Amino acid sequence: MLINFSNIDEAVNHCFKGGEKDTCMKKAEFGDSRVMRIRLVPGASIGLHTHEDNCEVFYFLSGHGKCLYDGQWEPAEPGTAHYCPKGHSHSLVNSGDEDLVLFAAVIAQ
C-alpha cells in the first residue's frame, strides 16, 4: 500500500504527550497501527510515555535531537533509528536549531 504524505494535511499538536512546543505530523492510521511523518520545531519535544499495547520505530530524516529511552539519552540524527518495544518508555527532544524530521511507525501487538 502506497502512503503519499504530500497528500495528507499536517496537524499541529501543542505539547504532545506532555512535551514542549509544537509537534507537527502527517498521519495514516490502520486500525491500532499508524505511520507518521513528524516534524518537531527547535526546542519542541514529545513527552515521556510508555508503549503499553504497541511498539514504535523512529527513523530520522533531518535535524538533530535526542531520545530518552528507559532513562538513558540516545542521539537522534539523520540516518539513525530508534526502537521502543512494548512495555518500554521514551520521549524525543529537538535539541538542534532546525526542524527535526522523522518517519515513525506505531505497530499494534
Secondary structure, 3 states (H helix, E strand, C coil): CCCCHHHCCCEEEECHHHCCCEEEEEEEEECCEEEEEEEECCCCEEEEEECCCEEEEEEEEECCEEEEECCEEEEECCCCEEEECCCCEEEEECCCCCCEEEEEEEEEC
